Amino acid sequence: MLKDRVLARKSGWISKLELRQSESITSRSSPSQGNPTSMLVLSRTGVNEFVSSFNSLITTIRHKGPKPGRACVHRARFLEGLVELIPPGIAEFGKSLVSISEVTSTKELSLAFADGTTALAGAVIACDGIKSVVRQDYVLSGLSEPGEDISRPVPTGDVAYRGMFPRAQFLEIVGDAINAGKGTLFCGPESYVVMYPVEKGSMMNMVAIKNIPEAAAQAHEKTWIQDVNTKTMISDFAGWGAPIRALLAHFKSSQRWALHDHLPAPTYIKEKVALMGDAAHATTPHQGQGAGMAFEDSLILSNILGQVLSKVPGSTGIQLLRFDQEIEACFKAYDEIRRVRTQRVTSTSREMGEIVGFQRVGIGRDLAKMRINFETRMDWIWDVDLPGEIARGVDIARHSINRSSL
């Protein structure tokens, strides 16, 4: 029965889509940053009540230019706002995917979860994160070259310490040495520190990144999050100014997080399965583009599906076959539109980490060269023509469908 294959419903059309691994929204408390492009993505969703409520959550940092400014929002509050928009019965949270396989007789996809439950789907959009089971065991299975596993995340050699301060405590520690009303980036040898206001300026988020020796990086291979003592954390930033070291000394946790990203994949899709967000193109945080790229993924794919899929797929064998062809065509178009851009974001994010850590060949510690680079390096990310990308994706999908019908 068709009803057994339907997993999501949107804008009048029915899709055999979207059964994905989800995490508790309270499990991640770090803030997210919205760049001008991702802010425009949110404004194009057509959900006016969310846009207005989102504006009550953000702290916008002023800048010059025609697009909305960079915005900082507490991740948990942001996710809570998104969840409130989902109609009851559409999504089920708290699921952790452990396997995916195709049912040969029906061509459906069988999904098994850690809690012992299972599900069948006609198609899957996998948003199961940087350690994606769908990426490793299905979409990219067997595609890696010897010695280079493109299906799994790779360590970058960087670690991150994270801390959050109430504004009053932050000012008590640093006095007037650091402006609590601005986002600030501090650069240092093989390290950098970034901080910015969230929760309407009532809190200050701080992230300290350190490139560590290879031996120490290898210790993070099995355990991405390490408990180290405060002395080790501060020693990672020996030689830094007193305000930075004082803030580190007041971190509630001295855990350090090993940073990973993905090597370029030859595809984000396999027939009726598509990877999205970190599952497709996990990146380092050095350019602040991880969440923004996931917003773009969602905008592009949802619009391609919404404009290309048959409004009423029907339940006969021929109708289902047609619907499956449409799904595959939409996924292929999504892959063509998104893969090059998102993989470039991942590679340039690594470059950014080298620049702010004084490690980039040709720039080093030359602040004038750094400034020139910073003034233009984000233009290609922020100035993308998203409506044009949607139109191009729709054309690609429709052309593919028409060609397969000949």
N, C-alpha and C positions, 0 to 999 in steps of 0.2 A: 504494500500500500504506500502511496506517495506520502501520506501523513507520517509514516514511520521514518521517512528520510528527511523531513523538513526540520531544520535546526534553527533557522532565523527568519525573521520577516521584517522587511523594510520598505517604506515608501510605495506600498501597493504591490510589490512583487515578492514572490516567495523564493527563497534560495536554500539550497542544501548545504548551508555554510555554517561556519563559525562555532565549532566546539573547541575551546582552547584552554590551555593550562592557565589558571589564575592564581594569584597570591592574595592573601589577606591584605587589605589596604592599610592595616595598622602595622604591617611587618616592615614597612619602609618609611622612615620618618624624615629623610633628607629632602631639602627643597629642590624644586625644579626651576629652571630658567626658561623663559619664552623669548625667542628672538623675534624680530619683526615679521619674518615669514611665518613662523608657527602661530603668531598672534593673528595673522590674516587667515590662516587655515581655520582657526577657531571661529573667526567671524564669518566664514563661508559655510559653516555647517548648517546655518538656517535655524539654529536653536536660540532664539533671542533671549529667552529667560535665562539660559546658561551664560550667555555673553554678559548680561547685566550682573548676574550673581558672581561671575568670575572677576569682574572689575572690583567687587567688594573684597576680594581676597588678595589681590596683587599689590606689589610695590613696584611702581614704574620708575625707572631711572631715566631722567631726561636726556635727550640727545637731539641732534639736528638731523632733519631729513623728513620726507613725506610719509614714511611708514610709522606704525605704532612703535613705541619705545620698547626696550628690553624690559621684561617683566619677571619678577621673582615671586614664587608662590610656594607655600608649604605643600609638599607632595601629597601627604595624607588628606589635607583639606581639598586639594584639587581632585583627587580620585573620588572622594566622597561626593563632590559636586557632579562628577560624571555618572557615578552609580545612580544618583537620584533621578537621572534622566532615562534610565533603562526601564521599560515597562515590566511589570511583574511577570515571571515565567520565561523571560527571554534568556537571561544569563544565570549560570550557576557558578558561584565562586568557591574557592577552597579546593579545587581539583588540581592534582598533579599527574600529568600524563607520564606513563611508563613505557607504553609501546603503541605502535601504529602499524597496521598491515592491511593489505587489500584482500577482500573476500573474492576469490576467483570466480565463483559462480554468479555473483551479482555485480561485481565491480564496485561494490561499496567499500568503505574504509572502516575497519574495526579499530576502535580505540579502547585501551585499557588504562585505568587510573590506579593510583597508589592505594586508594581506599577500597579496592576490590570491585568497583563498579565498571561497567563497560557501556559502549555506545556504538551505533552504526551511523555513518554519515555518507552522503553522496559526494561531498567535497569538504575540504578542511582548509581554513586559514589559520596557520599555526603562529601564535603569539607567545610561545613558551620560553622566551628569554634566551640569554646568551648561551646557556647550556642545553639548548633546544634538543629534545629527543627526536622531534620530527626532522630536524636538519641532519642530525648524526645518523639516524637509523633508517631514514626513508629518502628524503630529497637528495642528499649528497652521498648516500651510501655507495661505496665502490668507485667514487670519482676522484679520490685523493691519489696523488703520486707517492711513490715510496719515500718515506722520510719527511713528508709534508702533509699533515692531515688537515685539509681545509674544512672538515666538518666540525672540528672542535675549536673552542677558544684558545688563543695563544697568549702567554704572559708577555707584557711589555717591559718588565724590569722596573716598573714604577709601583710605589705603594702610596696610599692616601690615608691621612688621618682626618677625621671629621669631628667638628664640635659646633655646638649651638649655644648662644648666650642671650639672655634677656638684655635688652638695650641698656638698662641701668647698670648691670654687672659689667657689660662690655666697656662702658664709659669709665667705670670705676677702675678698671684694670689699665686702660690705655690713656685715659685722660683726653687731651686734645691732640694726641699724636696721630690718631687715625679718625677720619670722618665717618661716623656711624650712619650718615644719611646717603652714602654713596657705595657703589660697588668698586672695590679696589683690588688690583692685581699687583703683587709683589714678586719680583723676579730675583733669583739667586742661582749660584752654581749647582747644577744638576738638581734643582728644586724650584718650587714656586709656591706661593700662598695666595689664595683668592678668598675674598669675603664680601658679603653683600647683605642688605636688609631683606627680611621676609616678614610675613604676618603683619602687613601694613606698617612695617618699620619697628614693630615691638620686639623683634628678635634679630640677631645677627648670626648668619651662617658662616662658618669658616672651614675651608678645606686646605690642607697642607699636603703637597705632593713631593715625593722624594724618589729620585732614581737611585736604586740601591745596588750593591755589588752582585755579581752573577750568583755567587754561592748563597747569598741571602735570598735572592729571588727564587732560586730552586727550592728553598725551604717552603715556599708558598705554593708549590705545585699541587700538593694534595689538599692543603688547607688554605683557602683564599683569604680567610680572616684570621689574623694572628693576634694573640694577646701579648703585648710587650709592656714593659713598665714605663713609667713616665720619664725616667732617666734616659732610656733608649730613645724615646720619642724626641726629647729635647736635644739629645746628641745628634740626631739626624739633621738638626737645624742649628748646629754649633756655628757661631760666627754671625748668625742673624741678629737683628736689632732687638733691644730689650722688650719692646711692646709685643713682638711676635712670640718671643720665648715665654713671656709672661702669660699670654693667652694660651699657649700650649700647656703650660703648667696647670691651667685651670680646666682643661678638658676633663669631662666626667669619665670618659673612656679613653684608654690608650691603645685601643685596637687599631691595627693598620690593615688596610684592604689592598690586596694585590690587584692591579689593573690588568685587564685582558681586552683583547679585541678579536675580530675575525679576519682571517686571510681572505682574499677575494675569491668568491665562489663563481663557477661558470654559469650557475642558474639559481634562481630563487624558487623555482617551481618544478613539480613533477606531475604531469597530467592534471588531476583535480586536487592537487595539494599545493598551497602557496605559503611561503614564509613571509613574515612581516615583523617590522621593528627589530629588536635585538636578535631575534632568531635568524634574521636574514643578514644583518650588517652591524653587529655590535661594534661600538667604537669607544675610544678613550674619551674622557670628559674635557679634554684640553680646549676644545672649541665650543663646548656646551650645546652640541647639536643632536645628541642621542634621542631625546624625546621629540624634538622638532621633526626629525626624519620619520619617526613613527607616525606623527600627525599627518605628515605629507603622504606616507604610504596609505593610510586610511582614507584620506581625502581622494587620492587618485583611484584606488581600487573600488571604493564604494561608488564613485561616480561612473566608472566604466561599467560596473555591474548594473547599476541603476538605469543606465541608458541603453545597454545592449541586451540584457536578459529579457526573454519573453515574459510578458506580464503575468500570464497564466500558463505555467508549464504543462499542465495536463497530466494524465496518469497512464496513457497508453505507452507501449514500448517505443514507438516511433517518436512520440512527444518527449519521452525521457531521454532518448538518444540525442535528439536535437538540443535539449536543455544541457546535457553533458557536454556537447560540442561547444555550446555557447560559454559554459563555465571555463573550459580549457582555453578558448580563444581569449576570454577576458584575462585569465591568469597569464597567458603569454604576453599580452599587451602590457600588463602591469610589470612583468619582468623586464621587458624591453625599455619601458619608461624609467623604472626606478633603479635598476642595478648599477648602471654606470655612475649616476649621481651619488648614490649612497656609498659606494665603494670609494669614490673620490673623497667624500667626507671623512671616511675612516683613515685613509692614507694622509690627508692633510692635517687631521687631528694629531697624528703622531708627529708630524712636522712642527706643529704648534708647540707641542710639549718640548721638543728639542730647542725651539727658539726661546721660550720663556725660561728654560733651564740653562741658557748660554751654551748649548751644545750643537747648534745648527752650523754646519760648515758654510762659510761665507758671511755669517752674521756674528757669531760668537757673542762677545760682550759689547758690541758696537750698538749703543742705544739709538743712534740716528738711523742706522739700518733697520733696527727693530721697529721704530716708529713708521718708517716708510712701508714696511711689510704690513703692519697692523692696519694702516689706513685703507688698504685695498683688499686684503686677503679674504675678507668675508663677503665681498660684493657679489660674487657668483652664487653664493649660498642664499643671500638675502633677496637678490633681485630676480629670482626665478619666476617665470610666467606660469603659475599654477593652472589657471584656466586654459592656457595653451597646451600644457602637458595633458590635461584631462581630454581635451579635444583630440589631441594626437593619439592618445591611448584608445579612445572610442573608435577612431578611424582604423587603427591597426586591428582591433578586435573584429569590427564589422567586415573588413577586408578578408580576414582569415576565415570567418564564417561563410562568406559568399564564395570563397575559393573552394572550401570543403564541400559546398553544396552542388558544385558543378558535376 
